[in-house]
Amino acid sequence: MTANWRSLLLVLGLGLAACQPTAPIIVVPPSTAAPTEPPTPAPVRVYVSGAVATPGVYTLPPHSLVNDALKAAGGASADADLDRINLAQEVRDQQQIHVPRRGEPEQNQPVPTSPPGGAATPGAKKININTATLAELDTLPKIGPSIAQRIIDYRTKNGPFKKIEDLKNVSGIGDATFEAIKDLITVEP
């Protein structure tokens, strides 16, 4: 009987061993993170000034060209000198695009400023307030970027200045400011 018991115990032991729970096998799938898409570029805002139908600030899609900005401003006016700007250049956010008029001086030419005392330098070219850019107007004494912008906005809305004294109709230009710049400006068609 001992042999039978041994056989029985052996069979029971093997049976119990087979019934013992084993640690579960966990299968972890490889990481499948969703591909990240590049961020969508933001629209660009540009200021279009000069010889265009409707000067102003325009919001354009990313990667727009100067030509797109010109179209947004209603197109070039009849006196625009489009050969002086690169219509195929991509615009940047907060860029000013100035469309020059035929005969308008180059923007990168030095603009005369008055010496101390307010007198114009002999032979210095005066700034034509009917065609001057914001940068050119900004070089005048007592005229900062905001007043320069008001001058451009005024002439856009009301047409060209007829005499330099008409500049006093622009908000922010009083007698003192006018006296400081009157020898540095001119009105030409």
C-alpha positions as CSV (number, residue, x, y, z in Angstrom):
1,M,0.0,0.0,0.0
2,T,2.8,2.3,0.5
3,A,3.6,2.1,-3.1
4,N,0.0,2.8,-4.0
5,W,0.0,5.7,-1.6
6,R,3.1,7.1,-3.1
7,S,1.6,6.8,-6.6
8,L,-1.6,8.4,-5.4
9,L,0.2,11.2,-3.7
10,L,2.4,11.7,-6.7
11,V,-0.7,11.9,-9.0
12,L,-2.5,14.2,-6.5
13,G,0.6,16.4,-6.2
14,L,1.0,16.7,-10.0
15,G,-2.7,17.5,-10.2
16,L,-2.5,20.2,-7.6
17,A,0.6,21.6,-9.2
18,A,-1.3,21.8,-12.5
19,C,-4.2,23.6,-10.8
20,Q,-2.0,26.3,-9.2
21,P,-2.7,29.7,-10.7
22,T,0.2,31.2,-12.5
23,A,1.0,34.9,-12.8
24,P,-0.9,36.4,-15.7
25,I,1.1,37.4,-18.7
26,I,0.4,41.0,-19.6
27,V,1.1,41.9,-23.2
28,V,1.9,45.6,-23.6
29,P,1.5,46.8,-27.2
30,P,4.2,49.0,-28.6
31,S,3.5,52.8,-28.2
32,T,1.4,54.1,-30.9
33,A,1.3,57.8,-30.1
34,A,-0.6,59.9,-32.6
35,P,1.6,61.8,-35.0
36,T,1.8,65.4,-34.0
37,E,0.8,67.9,-36.7
38,P,2.8,71.1,-37.1
39,P,1.0,74.1,-35.7
40,T,-1.1,76.1,-38.1
41,P,0.7,79.4,-38.9
42,A,-1.1,82.5,-37.7
43,P,-2.4,85.1,-40.1
44,V,-0.2,88.1,-40.8
45,R,-1.3,91.8,-40.3
46,V,0.3,94.3,-42.7
47,Y,-0.1,98.1,-43.2
48,V,-0.5,99.0,-46.8
49,S,0.1,102.7,-47.6
50,G,0.8,105.0,-50.5
51,A,-0.6,104.7,-54.0
52,V,-3.4,102.2,-53.3
53,A,-7.2,102.5,-53.4
54,T,-7.8,102.0,-49.7
55,P,-4.7,102.3,-47.4
56,G,-5.0,100.5,-44.1
57,V,-4.2,97.5,-42.0
58,Y,-5.1,94.1,-43.5
59,T,-5.1,90.6,-42.1
60,L,-3.8,88.1,-44.7
61,P,-3.3,84.3,-44.6
62,P,0.2,83.0,-43.8
63,H,2.7,83.1,-46.6
64,S,0.9,85.8,-48.5
65,L,2.8,88.0,-51.0
66,V,3.1,91.7,-51.3
67,N,0.8,91.3,-54.4
68,D,-1.9,89.8,-52.1
69,A,-1.6,92.8,-49.7
70,L,-2.0,95.2,-52.7
71,K,-5.1,93.4,-53.8
72,A,-6.5,93.5,-50.2
73,A,-6.0,97.3,-50.3
74,G,-8.2,97.6,-53.4
75,G,-5.3,97.6,-55.9
76,A,-2.8,100.2,-57.0
77,S,-3.9,103.7,-57.9
78,A,-3.2,105.1,-61.3
79,D,0.0,106.9,-60.2
80,A,1.5,103.9,-58.5
81,D,5.1,103.0,-59.4
82,L,4.9,99.2,-59.1
83,D,8.3,98.7,-60.6
84,R,9.8,99.9,-57.3
85,I,8.3,97.2,-55.1
86,N,8.7,93.4,-55.2
87,L,5.2,92.0,-55.6
88,A,6.5,88.4,-55.2
89,Q,8.0,89.0,-51.7
90,E,6.4,87.2,-48.8
91,V,5.0,89.5,-46.2
92,R,5.8,89.5,-42.5
93,D,3.5,90.2,-39.6
94,Q,3.3,93.9,-38.7
95,Q,5.1,94.9,-41.9
96,Q,4.4,98.2,-43.6
97,I,4.1,97.9,-47.4
98,H,4.4,101.3,-49.0
99,V,3.4,101.6,-52.7
100,P,5.3,104.6,-54.0
101,R,3.9,107.1,-56.5
102,R,5.7,107.9,-59.7
103,G,8.3,110.6,-58.9
104,E,8.2,109.9,-55.1
105,P,11.7,109.9,-53.6
106,E,13.1,106.5,-52.5
107,Q,12.3,105.6,-48.9
108,N,15.9,104.7,-48.1
109,Q,17.2,108.2,-49.1
110,P,18.3,110.2,-46.2
111,V,15.6,112.6,-45.0
112,P,16.8,116.0,-44.0
113,T,16.2,117.1,-40.4
114,S,16.5,120.5,-38.9
115,P,19.5,121.6,-36.9
116,P,18.9,122.9,-33.4
117,G,16.9,126.1,-33.6
118,G,14.5,124.7,-36.2
119,A,16.0,126.3,-39.3
120,A,16.3,124.1,-42.4
121,T,19.7,123.2,-43.6
122,P,20.5,125.3,-46.7
123,G,19.9,123.3,-49.9
124,A,18.2,120.5,-47.9
125,K,15.2,118.9,-49.7
126,K,11.9,119.6,-48.0
127,I,9.5,116.7,-47.2
128,N,6.4,116.7,-49.4
129,I,3.6,116.1,-46.9
130,N,1.4,114.9,-49.7
131,T,3.6,111.9,-50.5
132,A,5.8,111.4,-47.4
133,T,6.0,108.0,-45.9
134,L,5.5,107.4,-42.2
135,A,9.2,107.0,-41.8
136,E,9.9,110.3,-43.5
137,L,7.3,112.2,-41.5
138,D,8.6,110.6,-38.3
139,T,12.0,112.4,-38.8
140,L,10.4,115.8,-38.5
141,P,10.8,117.5,-35.1
142,K,7.8,117.0,-32.7
143,I,6.3,114.4,-35.1
144,G,6.4,110.8,-33.8
145,P,5.0,107.7,-35.4
146,S,1.5,108.2,-34.1
147,I,1.2,111.8,-35.4
148,A,2.9,110.7,-38.7
149,Q,0.2,108.1,-39.1
150,R,-2.5,110.7,-38.4
151,I,-1.1,112.9,-41.2
152,I,-1.2,109.9,-43.6
153,D,-4.7,109.0,-42.5
154,Y,-5.9,112.7,-42.8
155,R,-4.6,113.0,-46.4
156,T,-6.0,109.6,-47.3
157,K,-9.4,110.7,-46.1
158,N,-9.4,114.3,-47.2
159,G,-7.1,114.3,-50.2
160,P,-3.8,116.1,-50.7
161,F,-2.9,119.1,-48.6
162,K,-3.3,122.4,-50.6
163,K,-1.0,124.4,-48.4
164,I,1.4,123.5,-45.5
165,E,-0.8,125.4,-43.0
166,D,-3.5,122.7,-43.7
167,L,-1.4,120.4,-41.6
168,K,-2.8,122.1,-38.5
169,N,-6.1,120.4,-39.3
170,V,-4.5,117.1,-38.2
171,S,-5.2,116.1,-34.6
172,G,-2.1,116.7,-32.5
173,I,-0.5,119.4,-34.7
174,G,-0.8,122.8,-33.1
175,D,0.9,126.1,-33.6
176,A,4.1,125.1,-31.7
177,T,4.5,121.9,-33.7
178,F,3.7,123.6,-37.0
179,E,6.3,126.3,-36.2
180,A,9.0,123.6,-35.6
181,I,8.4,121.9,-39.0
182,K,7.1,124.6,-41.4
183,D,10.6,125.3,-42.9
184,L,11.1,121.5,-43.4
185,I,7.9,120.7,-45.3
186,T,6.4,121.5,-48.7
187,V,3.2,120.7,-50.6
188,E,3.7,119.4,-54.1
189,P,1.1,117.7,-56.3
